Amino acid sequence: MAIIVNLDVMMAKRKMSLNELSEKVDITLSNLSILKTGKAKAVRFSTLEAICKALDCQPGDILEFANDD
């Protein structure tokens, strides 16, 4: 399964640092970093919602599906 996390792209577009997003979303830097690097195995909808609100974007702007083929 190839789910690509484009969180770093959206953060760059919004000129927001990891620290700033961490404070706005109320999530630890380490957990946010795990999500940003694509190493997370799951994400809560409430966390995704908070990230989307903070970055003013849609979930599809952050998560992308790519076929393994």
RODO-2510 file (C-alpha; in nm, 4 decimals, decimal comma):
residues 69
     n   res          X          Y          Z
     1     m     0,0000     0,0000     0,0000
     2     a     0,1428     0,3346    -0,0977
     3     i    -0,0074     0,6240     0,0923
     4     i     0,2059     0,9322     0,0438
     5     v     0,1990     1,2034     0,3103
     6     n     0,2426     1,5515     0,1645
     7     l     0,2346     1,7329     0,4971
     8     d     0,5733     1,8945     0,4375
     9     v     0,4505     2,0303     0,1019
    10     m     0,1425     2,1899     0,2593
    11     m     0,3493     2,3304     0,5451
    12     a     0,5874     2,4886     0,2941
    13     k     0,2969     2,6343     0,0934
    14     r     0,1558     2,7889     0,4116
    15     k     0,5035     2,8915     0,5343
    16     m     0,4416     2,7127     0,8640
    17     s     0,7100     2,5465     1,0720
    18     l     0,6798     2,2120     1,2442
    19     n     0,6877     2,3890     1,5818
    20     e     0,4085     2,6272     1,4842
    21     l     0,1885     2,3478     1,3477
    22     s     0,2578     2,1395     1,6582
    23     e     0,1318     2,4218     1,8802
    24     k    -0,1772     2,4890     1,6678
    25     v    -0,2766     2,1221     1,6431
    26     d    -0,1725     2,0361     2,0012
    27     i     0,0314     1,7329     1,9002
    28     t     0,3865     1,6531     2,0074
    29     l     0,6720     1,7368     1,7739
    30     s     0,7790     1,3737     1,7629
    31     n     0,4328     1,2494     1,6603
    32     l     0,3985     1,5233     1,4017
    33     s     0,7423     1,4389     1,2662
    34     i     0,6474     1,0705     1,2370
    35     l     0,3399     1,1716     1,0387
    36     k     0,5350     1,4175     0,8230
    37     t     0,7969     1,1607     0,7257
    38     g     0,5312     0,9060     0,6299
    39     k     0,6303     0,6599     0,9031
    40     a     0,2922     0,6715     1,0782
    41     k     0,0770     0,3606     1,0516
    42     a    -0,2454     0,5467     1,1309
    43     v    -0,3840     0,8944     1,1867
    44     r    -0,6928     0,9861     1,3852
    45     f    -0,9608     1,1773     1,1993
    46     s    -0,9593     1,4367     1,4785
    47     t    -0,5858     1,4934     1,4226
    48     l    -0,6325     1,5123     1,0461
    49     e    -0,9173     1,7594     1,0968
    50     a    -0,7037     1,9790     1,3235
    51     i    -0,4155     1,9758     1,0738
    52     c    -0,6517     2,0669     0,7891
    53     k    -0,7947     2,3556     0,9931
    54     a    -0,4475     2,4840     1,0840
    55     l    -0,3221     2,4609     0,7245
    56     d    -0,6544     2,5618     0,5647
    57     c    -0,6545     2,2612     0,3334
    58     q    -0,8394     1,9392     0,2525
    59     p    -0,7352     1,5870     0,3631
    60     g    -0,6564     1,5079    -0,0017
    61     d    -0,3979     1,7863     0,0015
    62     i    -0,2094     1,5969     0,2728
    63     l    -0,2727     1,2304     0,1882
    64     e    -0,2275     1,0759    -0,1558
    65     f    -0,2688     0,7208    -0,2830
    66     a    -0,0164     0,5880    -0,5334
    67     n    -0,0470     0,2442    -0,6947
    68     d     0,2377     0,0068    -0,6195
    69     d     0,2364    -0,1027    -0,9839
***
